Amino acid sequence: MEWEQHAERLAHQVTDPDSRWLGPVAAVPRHELVPRWWERDRSGGWALRVGEDDPDAWLAAAYADRSLITRVGALHADHAQPDDHPEGRPTSSATLPSLVVSMLRHGRLGDGLDLLDLGTGAGGLTAYAAARLGSERVTSVDVDPYLTGAAAERLARLGLRPRFLALDATAEIPGTYDRIIATVGMPAGPGLRPVLGALREGGRLAATLARTTMILTGWKQADGDVVGRIERDWAGFMLTRSGDDYPPELAELFAHAREAGGEKTSTGRYPVVNVDEAWEVRSMLEVTTPGVETRYETSGRTRTAYLAHADGSWARASAEWTGPPEVRQGGPLRLWDTVERIRTWMLAEGGLPLYGADARVTPDGVVHLSRGRWQGTLGAP
């Protein structure tokens, strides 16, 4: 299969002409890392795509700057049958190359430095890093042994042999490294401690924080703190997981939110928004009200957003197109009121203070944020 011109085009699309990553992106046959993947069909379900069945579509998908979903729930596309239609959330993917390159840049990699890649996925970041740094300098970790095994086999066919480890990075990480890049959403608090322990003094961390789109970068100090900032660009990565699939979501509470009358009914101030795709709002919501789950659906011109929290709080906001929504809420927290306060703050100030904020991560995994007079934390007990 003649893939080289496709990889060359992709490399020029996602890097600059003088970038040190142009060569690695152009040299890696990305299609070989993603022989099968999932796509949404017309009904909104997941449909299997097999590269060998349509080589032109395979090349088009693999060398587009897009993420390819490789695992939904507990079913990897490599193990699926044509009539399989899994349900659940995506649990692994081949991340879009421009975002991979962005994270590599944030990692400030250089010759002679050891890299830990958290979140092997399809192996794209690992491949680019090994192609530039040398395989002996790269370790890649994923909780799923099939992912690490498949990536190891596919990269070996390309002449790349980094070290792969199948383990839960929120529980343990053997060894220490000069650079750590996480392409999964890392939980602040105890789940971040192993990552901090694996980073050498003077080393650099580049990671996204779970349930946010914030990219945290920082350098490890002699006292064990990682000091840096929240970058002014953003990324959306899947959450880390400790098992074969994500824990059950707040299904019963969302079902209740769809039908319940609510303890409080009001008219919202702003049009209904898909909170997960309103990245600044979603990130600030996680800072102010950690652990909120969100859903969004449309029916004709009607837009409805749902929020739920493990403490029993829930909210439903529904409106015709951009009209003022009817809001119903219940439980100890008024979740939609929190969303509206954040949106008011953003409009009044022209933005939120998250991106560009100073960040300090203490050894307990708590992320301390500040910008001007604003302060916030993630992962505090």
C-alpha positions, 0 to 999 in steps of 0.5 A, spaced: 500 500 500 502 506 497 502 510 504 508 515 504 505 521 500 499 521 505 503 521 511 507 526 508 501 530 507 499 529 514 506 531 517 506 538 513 498 539 515 500 538 523 507 540 524 511 546 521 516 546 516 522 546 521 519 542 526 523 536 529 516 532 529 515 533 521 520 527 520 517 522 525 510 524 523 511 523 515 515 516 517 510 512 521 505 509 517 499 510 521 494 506 518 498 500 520 496 502 527 489 502 526 487 496 522 480 497 524 476 502 528 469 504 530 465 510 526 458 512 528 452 510 523 446 514 521 442 511 527 447 514 531 450 507 533 457 504 533 459 501 526 465 497 525 470 499 519 475 494 517 481 497 513 482 492 508 475 492 506 476 499 503 483 501 502 482 508 500 477 509 505 482 506 510 488 511 508 483 517 508 481 515 515 488 514 517 491 520 514 486 525 516 487 529 522 482 526 526 481 521 532 479 514 530 475 510 536 478 503 537 474 501 543 467 502 545 466 499 552 469 493 553 469 491 545 476 493 541 474 493 534 480 488 533 475 483 536 469 485 533 464 482 528 461 486 522 454 485 526 457 488 532 454 494 535 457 496 542 454 500 547 457 505 552 463 510 551 469 510 547 475 507 551 481 507 547 482 511 540 488 513 535 488 520 537 488 526 532 495 527 530 495 534 531 494 533 538 499 528 539 504 533 536 501 538 541 502 534 547 509 532 544 511 539 544 508 541 551 513 535 553 519 539 551 523 533 549 530 532 547 536 528 546 538 523 551 531 524 555 527 518 558 520 519 556 514 516 559 507 516 555 501 515 559 495 512 555 498 507 549 492 507 545 493 505 538 501 507 539 501 513 535 505 518 540 509 512 542 511 511 535 513 518 534 517 519 540 521 513 539 522 515 531 525 521 534 528 519 541 530 512 540 526 506 542 530 505 548 528 512 551 521 511 551 516 507 555 509 507 554 503 505 559 496 503 558 491 499 563 489 494 557 494 489 556 491 488 549 493 495 547 500 495 549 501 488 546 498 490 540 502 496 539 508 493 541 507 488 535 505 493 530 511 498 532 516 492 532 514 491 525 516 498 523 523 497 527 521 501 533 521 497 540 520 501 546 518 498 552 511 497 554 507 496 560 500 494 562 498 497 569 494 502 572 498 508 572 493 511 578 496 506 582 503 504 581 508 506 576 515 503 576 522 507 575 523 514 574 523 519 568 525 525 565 519 527 561 512 524 562 506 526 557 499 523 559 494 523 553 489 520 558 485 525 563 489 524 569 485 525 576 487 530 581 488 527 588 491 520 590 490 518 583 496 523 580 501 521 586 504 515 582 505 520 576 509 525 581 513 520 584 515 517 577 517 524 575 525 526 576 527 532 579 528 537 574 523 533 569 517 536 566 510 533 566 505 535 560 498 532 562 490 533 561 486 533 568 480 529 568 473 532 566 477 538 564 480 540 557 486 543 561 493 542 559 497 542 565 505 543 564 510 544 569 517 542 572 518 538 578 522 542 584 527 539 589 521 539 594 517 534 590 512 540 587 511 540 580 510 548 578 508 550 572 501 553 568 495 551 565 496 552 557 492 557 553 490 551 548 486 545 550 485 538 549 480 533 550 482 526 552 478 520 555 478 519 563 483 514 566 480 507 567 482 502 572 478 496 569 476 493 563 471 499 562 469 505 566 465 504 572 457 505 571 455 512 570 449 515 574 444 512 570 438 511 575 439 519 576 439 521 569 433 517 568 430 521 574 432 527 571 429 526 565 422 525 568 422 528 575 418 534 576 424 537 581 424 541 587 426 547 584 423 550 577 425 556 574 427 559 567 434 559 565 438 566 563 442 563 557 440 558 551 441 551 553 448 549 552 452 542 551 456 543 557 461 537 555 463 541 548 463 548 552 470 547 554 471 553 558 465 552 562 466 544 563 473 545 566 470 551 571 464 546 573 469 541 575 473 546 579 467 548 582 463 542 583 468 536 582 464 530 579 459 532 575 456 528 569 453 531 563 448 529 558 445 533 552 440 531 547 436 534 541 429 532 538 428 537 532 429 544 535 428 542 542 435 542 546 436 539 553 442 538 557 442 534 564 447 534 569 448 529 575 452 528 581 453 522 586 451 526 592 444 526 588 443 532 585 441 533 578 438 538 573 434 538 567 434 544 562 430 544 556 428 549 550 426 550 543 432 552 540 435 558 543 429 560 547 430 561 555 430 554 558 425 551 563 430 548 568 428 543 573 433 541 579 433 537 585 438 534 590 443 538 595 446 542 589 443 547 584 447 544 578 444 548 573 445 555 577 452 553 577 453 553 570 449 559 569 454 563 574 460 560 570 457 563 564 455 570 567 462 570 569 465 568 563 461 573 559 462 579 564 470 578 564 470 576 557 473 569 559 475 565 565 481 565 569 483 557 568 487 558 561 494 561 563 493 560 570 499 558 575 499 551 577 502 548 583 501 540 584 503 538 591 506 531 592 499 529 595 496 530 587 492 536 589 492 541 583 493 549 586 491 554 581 491 561 581 491 567 576 490 574 579 486 574 585 482 568 583 484 561 586 482 554 585 484 547 587 482 540 584 483 534 588 483 536 595 480 532 600 
